[in-house]
Amino acid sequence: MDVLGLFGIVASLALLIFFAYRGINVMLLAPICALFATVLAGAPILATYTQVFMPALGKFAITYFPLFMLGAIFGKLMDDSGAARRIAESIVDKVGAHRAILAIVLSCAILTYGGVSLFVVAFAVFPIAAAMFREAGVPKRLIPAAIALGSFTFTMTALPGTPAIQNAIPSPYFGTDAFAAPGLGTIAGVIMFGGGLAWLMYRSKSAGKAGEGYEDGPLMNPVPKSGRKVRDTLAAGEAHPPSETHHGLEPGPDREPARGATAVVTEETKNPTMPTWLAYVPVFIVIVINWVMVNMVFPAMDTSYLADKKYGAVALADVRGIWGIIVALVVAIVFMLAAHLKRYGDTKKTLNEGTMGSLLPIFNTASEVGYGAVIAALPAFMIVRDGVLGISDNPLISTSVAVNVLAGITGSASGGMSIALQALGNDLAAQAQAMGIDMDLMHRITALSSGGMDALPHNGAVITLLAITGLTHRQSYKDIGMVAVIIPVLSIVAVIILGTMFGSF
């Protein structure tokens, strides 16, 4: 047994967690930690960096950059036009301010399911949540968990067709698309939504019985204690947290905004009277166009040219999942520009900021993929590989464990999933095929597993969300952990059981 090499892997992972938690950028951390493990394994440093780390980083960036860039531009357009804010306000109007938790969860869910970046959502929805929670007397410490439940749980990994990157990454490995195992995904989504909402309602009622109400923390500008309606408070531009509470935060590899995204907090809605139906149209465009392209347009096309080496010598199944999301986001962006051109004070600035906002997240994640490639190339990794594959004869369980563990270690859903699939994807797919397990089921289990243990305290999204709301881990992480870690993991268990019994549906 390569004891020193195995120690190097474990120690490098520990260092990655330790320094990422303290805000060191992953683009710097990942290669350093990877090379640290390389030294202990006795492998050549420069060759490992240039021939293993960088090609893996580049391959991920080449494959998924369009999704990151288009998603960031779409989110920026939704935010600067006021559409994201209008959707949230419409949910508040329908559900009622007295159902503050449900309204915020639904607002975040609709926006993220429609392709809006969860960080754009967090910045746009937080002022609304602050005003609503105050009026309803719900403790402020529950706001982060409500936003987390709606933004990075069931709409990120479970619901069929979600354009989240976590739902796209498994496609090339299993020849699937974003609508894989829709029934099982919906069941998992219901478990996450229902379980998370029930927990937050229980916590709110318990706080009420104990006499706890809304209280502004020291890092946030107080919301005025007036009797005005929520929309009046929002229209006045109040309830915005001071930008210095989160300015300069370095995002982690996943679920993080690029530096400078804090500008969306202080930017006023361009036109608060936007028709509600018009605000929702881009959300429906993303979902509907994605489904139409994947299930109707692409299958009807002659794609025999894909067998040519210059196109990668792939089959349609290998690329249709990514193609569908790309086309859907492009159509949605074109619609936003055509429908709201006058709402953008500076269209060029909006597009440029959206584009630049995609660079840091993708290269953070790609750096972690490079790190994973280096670890997987070390001789000692065979011990880890055999251990994961030997956990169970059921590849669904092996996949779930591998992705959850790596997502938890890296604090990144897409990063952990990419590392697991790059190292074990072919073996897991072959094992599943040998047992007659549908690849759609493998896709859904993989996506779901990326959104379980990834939201541990060192996750960059968790840290940034707490900074936005002016709260601490001590105040809010218990509830974040319940809705974003514990309940999602339980939903994975349920899907594995159902998938084993009834197959994919």
N, C-alpha and C positions, 0 to 999 in steps of 0.2 A: 504494500500500500504506500502511495506517495504521500506521506504524512505532511512533509513541508509544503508540498504543492497544495494540499487540501487546506492547510492552515492559511496559506496565502489567499486562497479564494474567500474563506470565511473572514479573514482580517480585512481584505479589501472591501468586502460588502459592509462590514462594520464601519470602516472609515467613510465609505460613501454615505451611509445613513447619518453618521455623526456630523460630518461637515455640511451636508445638504440641509440638515435640520437647522444649522446655524447660519444659513443663508449664502453659502459659497455656491457660485454658479456651477451647474452640472456640466456645462461644456468644458470647464477647466477640471472639475473633479473626476469625471469619467475616465479620461485618458490617464490621469495620474494614478488613480486606483487600479486601473487595468494593468498598467506597467509595473505597479508595485507587486501585484500577483504574478506577473511575468518574471520578475527578478527572482522571487522565491521559488518559482518553478524551474528556474535555470534556462528559460527560453531566451532567444535573442531579442533585445529590446527594440532596436530600430526596425528590424524586419517585422516584428509583431505590430508595431505602430503603423507602418506604412502599408503593409501587405494584408493585415487582418482588420485592425481597428478602422482605418479610413475607408476601405472598400465597403465594409458593413454600414458605416455611417452614410456613405454616399448612396448606397443602394436604397436605404430607407428614405432618404431625402428625395431621391429621384422618383420613387414610387408614389409617395404620399404628399409631396409638396403642393400639388394642385389642390388637394383637399384642404390643407391648412390655409393656403393663401385665399382660395375662394370663400372658405368659411369665415375667415377674418374680415374680408371685404364685405361679405353679406351682413355680418354682425354689425359692422361699423355703419353701413347704410341703414340698417334697421334702427340703430340707436340715434344717428344724427337726424333722421327723418322724423323721429318721434313715434314711429310705429311700435317699437318695443314698449315704450311707456304707455301708449294708448291701449295696447293689449292688456297690460297689467291693470290699468285703471278700469277697463271694461269688465274684467273678472271681479274686481272689487265691487263694482256697481251691481253685478248679478248675484254674487254670493253674499254680499253684505259685510260691512266692516266688523260686525260682531262675530263673524266667522273668519277672523284674521288669519289664523293658521292655514285653513283650507284655501283661502283666497290666494295667499302667497305661494303655497305649494303648486296650485293649479297655474298661476301666472308663470312661474319659472318653468313648469313642465311644458306648457304650450310653446313657449319661446324656444326652449332647447330642443324640443322634438321637431320644431320647424327649422332647425339649423343655426340658430343664433348662439354664439359662443356663450358658455355658461358664465364667463367673467363679465361680458357685456350685460348679461342678465342680472348678475349680482349687483353691479354698479347701478343699473337702471331701477331695479326693484327695491333695493334697500331703503331709499327714502320713503317709498310707499309703505313698506313693511313697518318702518319706525313710527310713522303717523298712525297706522292702523292698530298696531300693538298697543300704543299708548291709549287710544280711544277705547279699545276693548279690555284694557287692563291686564294684558298678557305680558309676562316678564320678557324684557328685552333679550335676556340670555337665550331664549328659544328661537330668536330670529335666524342665527346661523344654521341651525338644524333644519328649519323650515326651508330655507334657500337651498341647502344641501340636498334635502329630500327631493325637491322639485327639479334640481339642476343636474346633479351627478349621481343618480341612482337608476331608476327605471327608464328614463328617457335616454340615457347614455348607453345602456347595455341590453335592455330587455325588449322594448317595444319594436315590433317589426318595422323596418324601413327607416329607422332613425339614421340621420346622416352623420352621426358622431364618428370620429376616427376609430373609436374602439369597436364599432360595428363594421368597419371596412377592412381592418387589418387581417382578420381571418380569411377573407375571401380568396386571395391568391393561393393559400395553403390547402383549402378544402374545395375550391372550385364552386363557391357559393356566392350569394348576394346578400344585400342588407335585409331581405325579407325572409331569411332562413328560419325555419321552425317557428312560424308566426303564432301558432297556438300556445306552444310552450313558453315563448317569449312573453306573450300577453299574460299568461298565468303568473310568471315570475314578476311581471310588472305590477299586477294586482296585489301580489303578496307584499312587494316593497311599498307600494303606495298605501294600501290598507293598513299594513303593520306599522309603517312609519307614522302615518296620520294618527292612528290609535295611540301610539306611544306619546306623541306630542300633545294630544288632547288630554291624556292622562296626566302628563307632567304639568300642563296648564291648570287643570282642575286642582291638582294637589297643591300647587303654588297658591291658588286662590283661597283654598281652605286654610292655608297657613298665613294668610294675610299679605302675601307678596304680590305686588303689582308691577307695572312698568317703572323702571328707574334708569335714567340716563347714566352711562358710565363716564368717567373723567376724560375719555378720549373723543367723545362725540359731542357736537353742538346739541343742546337740549331741544326737543321738539316742544313748541309752545303749548301750554296747557289750556288751550282755548276750546270753546265748544263748537268751533267751525267744522264744517264737513272736511273729510279727508282731502278731497280734491282742491278745496280752497287753500289748505295748508301746503299742498304740493305746488299749486299754481304760484304761491308766494315765494317759491324757491327755498323754503325752509326744510329742515330735517336732513340737510346734506351734511355729511361728516366732513370735517376739515381735511383738506388734501394732504396735510403733513402727517396725518395718522397712518397713511400707507404709501406716501411718496418714497420712491427709491427702492421699494421691495424688489428683490430679485426673485422672479418666479422660478418654480421648480420645473421638472421636465414635463409635467402633464397637468391638465386642468389649471393652467396658469396663463395670465395675460402677459403681453409684452410690456417692457418698461414704457411708461408714458400713457398706458391705458387709463390711468386715473383721471385723465382729462374728461372722460365721459361723465364723471360724477358731478362736475360743476357746470356742465354745458346744459343750457336750458332747452327744453323741447321746442323745436322750431315752430310747430303749429299744433297746439293742444286740442284743436277742434277737428282733427283728422277723423273722417268717418270710421267707425269701428270696423265695418266690413272690409274697408280698404287696408287697414292695418293687418288683418288676418290673411289676406290673399297670398302674400309671399310664403307664409307658413304652409298653406295648402299646395302651392306650386312645388315646393321642394319635395314633399311627400308623394304627390300624385305623379309628377314628371318622373321621379325616380322609379316608381312602380311601372309606369307605362313603358319606359325605355328598357328596363330589365326584362319584363315579361312579354312585351309585344313588339317593340321596334327592333331591338338587337337580334332576337331569334329569327326575325323575318329578313334580316340582312344577310348578304353573302359575305361571310368573314373568313373565307378560305385563305385569304392572303396572310392571315395571322400565322399560318404554318411556316411562312418564310422566315429565315434566320434573322433578317434585318428587322423583323417585327417581334423578335423574341422567340419564335417557334412555339407559340402558346395556343391554347384553345380559347374559344369565346368565354367559357366558364371561368377561366383564370382572370379575366379582365372586366367582365360585364358589371361586377359589383362596384368597382371603382368608377367605371365609365358612367354608370347610372347616376351616381352622386355628383360627378363633375358636371354632367349636362343639366341636372336639376338645379344646382347652385348657379350655373351660368344663366339659365333662364330666369331664375329668381332675381339675380343681380340686374339683368337687363330690365326686368319689370320695375324694380325699385327705381332705377335711373329714369325710366320713362314716366312713371307715375308721380314721382316726388322730386323732379329736377329742381323746381323752384323752392323746395324746402331746404335744400342744401346751400348754406351760405357760400361754401367754396367746395365744389364737387371734386376738383383736383386734389384738394387737401384731404377730403374724406377718403378718396380712393388710395392716395399715397399712404395715409396713416393706417388704413386697413391692410394694405400690402406689407408694409414694414412691421406691423403688429404680428404677422404670421412667422417672421423669421426666427425670433428667439424660441418660441414654443417648439417648432419643428427641429431646430438644431439641438435644443436640449434633449428632446426625445431621441433624435438620431445618435447623439453622443452616448446615450445609455444603451442603445442598440449596439453601437461599436464596442462598448464595454462588455456587453453580453457575448459578442462574437469572440472577443479575446478570451474570456473565461471559458467559453465552450471549446476553444481550441487547445486549452491546457490539458495535459495527460490526466491530471487529478480530477478533471470534470467528469471523466468516465464513471467515477465513483458516485458522483451526484446524479448523473444520468441514470445509471442502473438503479440507484435508490428510488428515484422518482417513478421510473417505469415499473419497478418491482413493488410499488405500494399496493397495487391492485391489478387483477387481470382485466378489469373493466377500464378501457381507455378514457371513459368519461370521468372517472374518479381521478385517474392519473393526470389528465389535462387540467381538471379543476385545482388539484393540489399544486401542480407546477406553476400555473399562472397566478394563483392566489399568493403563493409564497414569494415569487419573484416580484409581483406587483407591490406586495407589502414591503419587501426589502428595499426596493427602489423608490417607493412612494409615488409610483406612476402607473396608471392603468395601461396606457398604450406602450410605455417603455417595458414594463414587466411582461406584458403579453408578447411583445415583439421578441424579447430575449428568449422566452419559453418556446415560441414557435420556431425561431431560427435554429435553436439547439435541438428541439425535440419534435417539431411539427411533422416532419416526414415519417418518423417512427410512429408517432401517435396516429397519423392518418392511415398508415399501413396496418397498424394493429386494429383500428376501427373497421377498415375494409374487410380484413380477415374474419372479423366477428359479425359482419353484416350490419354494422351501425351506420346509419345515414349520415352523410357529411353535413347536412343541414343541422343535425343535432350537435355534431362536434363544433360547428360554427357558433351555435347559440350558447353552448356550455363555455366555450372559450371566451366569448364576449362577456357573459355574465361573471365569469371568474375574475376578469380584469377589474371589475368594479366592486370587489369585496374588500380584501385586506389592503388595497391601495390607499384607502382613506385613513390610515393610521396617523398619529399626531404629527409626524414629520412630513406629511404630504404638503406640497407647496400650496395647493388650493385651500386646504384647511387653514394654513397659516395666513394666507392672504385674505380669506373670508373673515377671519377673526379680526384682522387689522382694519378691514373696511367697516366693520360694525363696532369697533372699539371695545372688543371683549377679549378675554383670555381663555386659554385652554382649561384652566381650573373652572371657569364659569360655564363654558358651553360645550366642551368636548364630549362629556358624558352623553349628551343628546345627539351630537353629530355622530359619535361612534355607534350609537344604537341604530340610527336611521340609515347610515351610510356604510356600516361594516357588518354588524350583527344580523340585521334583518336581510340584507342582500345575500349574505352567506347562507342563511336559512332558505332563501328562495332558490339558491343553487342546489341545495340538497333536495328540495322538492322536485326540481326539474330533472335531476339525475334519476330519482326514483321513478318519476312518470315516464321519462325517456327510456329507461331500462325495461319498464313494464309494457309500454304501448308503442315505443318507437317515436319517430319524429312526426309532429303534426303542427 
